[in-house]
Amino acid sequence: MSDINAFIDDKVKSNEVFLFMKGTPAFPQCGFSGQVVQILNYLGVKYDSANVLESDELREGIKAYTNWPTIPQLYVKGEFVGGADIVREMFQAGELQDLLKDVQAA
């Protein structure tokens, strides 16, 4: 396992909710990352994040890790949930709230 895969694996497995995004929660650098941040903040869950714009290795590594071509990528309890469209659809259907019901509040 490469260093970047070990870093990603650690972040995904050691945080209940983790978001790989462009920018930071305080300053998203793309609309899709901003949408996911808004949803997570609205739901009041505690989450951590990594800015993929800070490292080409991380940006490419996360895509390979999940075999998913786009960012943001949301993980809950070590499992890949999806990108902005999936997160938004799950939120609108109430599925995301169910998935996050046992997660610590922010």
Rosetta silent file (secondary structure, phi, psi, omega in degrees, C-alpha in Angstrom):
SEQUENCE: MSDINAFIDDKVKSNEVFLFMKGTPAFPQCGFSGQVVQILNYLGVKYDSANVLESDELREGIKAYTNWPTIPQLYVKGEFVGGADIVREMFQAGELQDLLKDVQAA
SCORE:     score description
SCORE:     0.000 S_00000001
   1 L     0.000  130.775 -179.912    0.000    0.000    0.000 S_00000001
   2 L   -72.619  166.616  179.318    1.413    3.365   -0.960 S_00000001
   3 H   -58.989  -40.972 -178.021    1.785    6.218    1.503 S_00000001
   4 H   -68.267  -38.246  176.813   -1.202    8.056    0.009 S_00000001
   5 H   -64.800  -38.503  177.799   -3.382    4.945    0.239 S_00000001
   6 H   -64.786  -41.597  177.711   -2.333    4.510    3.870 S_00000001
   7 H   -61.078  -48.817 -179.530   -3.192    8.178    4.553 S_00000001
   8 H   -61.605  -47.869 -178.773   -6.622    7.829    2.883 S_00000001
   9 H   -58.163  -42.472  178.913   -7.313    4.518    4.628 S_00000001
  10 H   -62.894  -46.432 -179.084   -6.435    6.044    8.004 S_00000001
  11 H   -62.742  -44.472 -178.042   -8.697    9.074    7.471 S_00000001
  12 H   -64.888  -40.473 -173.410  -11.622    6.945    6.272 S_00000001
  13 H   -88.596  -20.038 -176.826  -11.341    4.423    9.093 S_00000001
  14 H  -100.738    1.573  177.002  -10.470    6.722   12.007 S_00000001
  15 L  -125.507  134.976  177.709  -13.288    9.252   11.466 S_00000001
  16 L   -60.246  -41.369  179.192  -17.002    8.494   11.672 S_00000001
  17 E  -132.858  126.138 -179.784  -17.641   10.961    8.844 S_00000001
  18 E  -136.934  136.901 -177.885  -14.910   12.110    6.454 S_00000001
  19 E  -123.443  119.266  168.986  -15.149   14.283    3.358 S_00000001
  20 E   -89.358  122.336 -171.328  -12.538   14.523    0.640 S_00000001
  21 E  -144.837  169.945  172.283  -13.316   17.838   -0.998 S_00000001
  22 L   -95.015  113.784 -176.083  -12.001   20.760   -2.993 S_00000001
  23 E    97.525 -157.797 -179.881  -11.256   23.468   -0.459 S_00000001
  24 E  -126.119  163.168  177.431  -12.225   23.434    3.201 S_00000001
  25 L   -56.069  -34.483  179.304  -15.598   23.397    4.977 S_00000001
  26 L   -76.358  -23.700 -177.247  -15.104   27.097    5.754 S_00000001
  27 E  -147.393   74.020  177.804  -14.122   27.886    2.155 S_00000001
  28 E   -61.046  142.840 -177.081  -15.255   25.285   -0.410 S_00000001
  29 L  -104.837    6.785  172.327  -13.503   25.682   -3.756 S_00000001
  30 L  -152.840  155.002 -176.841  -16.227   24.133   -5.914 S_00000001
  31 H   -61.991  -36.836 -178.718  -20.002   24.112   -5.883 S_00000001
  32 H   -67.636  -43.089  175.347  -20.300   20.357   -5.434 S_00000001
  33 H   -62.011  -40.730  178.533  -18.048   20.356   -2.367 S_00000001
  34 H   -60.524  -38.767  179.125  -20.038   23.327   -1.068 S_00000001
  35 H   -62.859  -44.958 -178.464  -23.319   21.418   -1.434 S_00000001
  36 H   -66.130  -41.660  177.302  -22.067   18.473    0.624 S_00000001
  37 H   -59.941  -44.934  178.998  -20.672   20.807    3.309 S_00000001
  38 H   -59.212  -43.187 -179.392  -24.036   22.622    3.496 S_00000001
  39 H   -64.873  -47.871 -179.592  -25.896   19.327    3.926 S_00000001
  40 H   -63.121  -41.516  178.143  -23.534   18.037    6.621 S_00000001
  41 H   -65.366  -40.492  178.443  -23.632   21.355    8.463 S_00000001
  42 H   -60.295  -40.609 -179.066  -27.427   21.472    8.210 S_00000001
  43 H   -76.993  -12.576  175.347  -27.619   17.985    9.726 S_00000001
  44 L    71.377   26.135  179.759  -25.255   19.087   12.497 S_00000001
  45 E   -89.876  151.014  176.145  -22.934   16.083   12.300 S_00000001
  46 L   -82.328  129.714  177.870  -19.286   16.157   13.308 S_00000001
  47 L  -147.741  160.336  174.927  -16.999   15.469   10.358 S_00000001
  48 E  -118.515  166.815 -176.627  -13.440   15.966    9.257 S_00000001
  49 E  -149.388  164.438  172.909  -12.167   16.729    5.770 S_00000001
  50 E  -132.884  138.428  179.775   -9.139   16.865    3.504 S_00000001
  51 E   -90.396  108.515 -177.388   -8.546   19.414    0.752 S_00000001
  52 H   -71.800  -13.524  178.876   -7.544   17.501   -2.386 S_00000001
  53 H   -74.196  -13.628 -179.500   -6.366   20.729   -4.023 S_00000001
  54 H   -80.547  -13.039 -175.154   -3.357   20.759   -1.689 S_00000001
  55 L  -153.574  120.656  174.518   -1.870   17.609   -3.240 S_00000001
  56 H   -61.036  -37.033 -179.937   -1.999   16.083   -6.720 S_00000001
  57 H   -61.643  -42.870  178.115   -1.095   12.777   -5.106 S_00000001
  58 H   -68.137  -43.645 -178.095   -4.141   12.969   -2.813 S_00000001
  59 H   -59.987  -43.499  179.001   -6.451   14.147   -5.608 S_00000001
  60 H   -77.715  -35.417 -178.330   -5.483   11.211   -7.833 S_00000001
  61 H   -63.644  -39.712 -178.631   -5.114    8.789   -4.925 S_00000001
  62 H   -69.287  -34.390  177.320   -8.678    9.240   -3.675 S_00000001
  63 H   -65.109  -40.982  178.982  -10.070    8.598   -7.161 S_00000001
  64 H   -70.829  -36.818 -177.373   -8.074    5.349   -7.372 S_00000001
  65 H   -57.426  -42.787 -176.861   -8.968    4.363   -3.783 S_00000001
  66 H  -103.889   -8.872 -171.910  -12.686    4.247   -4.568 S_00000001
  67 L    57.190   40.844 -179.716  -12.548    3.860   -8.338 S_00000001
  68 L  -125.763  125.139 -167.257  -14.799    6.938   -8.368 S_00000001
  69 L   -80.917  -10.784 -172.350  -13.807    9.737  -10.769 S_00000001
  70 L  -119.357  162.548  177.311  -15.169   12.820   -9.031 S_00000001
  71 L  -127.875  136.674   19.535  -14.676   14.853   -5.870 S_00000001
  72 L   -81.465  163.756  173.884  -16.168   15.408   -3.305 S_00000001
  73 E  -133.844  126.089 -178.101  -16.299   11.942   -1.801 S_00000001
  74 E  -107.161  134.788  176.912  -18.120   11.278    1.470 S_00000001
  75 E  -121.654  136.699  176.466  -17.344    8.376    3.805 S_00000001
  76 E  -129.304  123.656  179.777  -19.469    7.340    6.773 S_00000001
  77 L    52.154   43.286  175.663  -18.227    4.737    9.263 S_00000001
  78 L    81.715   -1.732 -177.725  -15.487    3.641    6.880 S_00000001
  79 E  -110.147  139.553  176.231  -17.799    3.153    3.900 S_00000001
  80 E   -71.389  124.931  179.135  -17.873    5.210    0.712 S_00000001
  81 E   -93.232  -50.631 -179.975  -21.268    6.920    0.401 S_00000001
  82 E   152.324 -169.833  178.628  -20.827    8.859   -2.838 S_00000001
  83 L   -97.042 -163.124 -173.074  -20.354   12.260   -4.370 S_00000001
  84 H   -60.611  -45.068 -178.044  -22.467   15.396   -4.347 S_00000001
  85 H   -62.896  -45.304 -179.393  -25.372   14.062   -6.434 S_00000001
  86 H   -65.690  -44.006  179.791  -25.728   10.881   -4.375 S_00000001
  87 H   -61.185  -44.902 -179.921  -25.405   12.761   -1.067 S_00000001
  88 H   -62.852  -45.504  179.709  -28.030   15.304   -2.166 S_00000001
  89 H   -63.313  -41.366  178.304  -30.446   12.586   -3.357 S_00000001
  90 H   -64.445  -40.045  178.387  -29.964   10.612   -0.130 S_00000001
  91 H   -62.093  -47.583 -178.357  -30.550   13.784    1.911 S_00000001
  92 H   -64.103  -30.888 -179.888  -33.751   14.631    0.007 S_00000001
  93 H   -87.516   -6.060 -178.399  -35.034   11.066    0.482 S_00000001
  94 L    84.995   -0.692 -177.777  -34.171   11.034    4.205 S_00000001
  95 H   -71.769  -36.528 -179.681  -31.665    8.198    3.702 S_00000001
  96 H   -65.829  -40.080  178.373  -28.632   10.277    4.674 S_00000001
  97 H   -60.726  -41.316  178.042  -30.291   11.278    7.950 S_00000001
  98 H   -63.353  -43.114 -179.201  -30.871    7.568    8.716 S_00000001
  99 H   -63.207  -35.387 -174.677  -27.250    6.742    7.871 S_00000001
 100 H   -95.913    2.721 -172.156  -25.970    9.539   10.123 S_00000001
 101 L   -61.369  -26.928 -179.236  -28.395    9.100   13.040 S_00000001
 102 L   -96.824    3.622 -177.229  -25.777    7.437   15.283 S_00000001
 103 L   -84.303  144.009 -179.311  -22.999    9.877   14.411 S_00000001
 104 L   -60.433  137.757  177.032  -21.777   12.365   17.012 S_00000001
 105 E   -72.367  152.948 -179.537  -23.203   15.854   16.677 S_00000001
 106 L   -69.365    0.000    0.000  -20.888   18.724   15.832 S_00000001
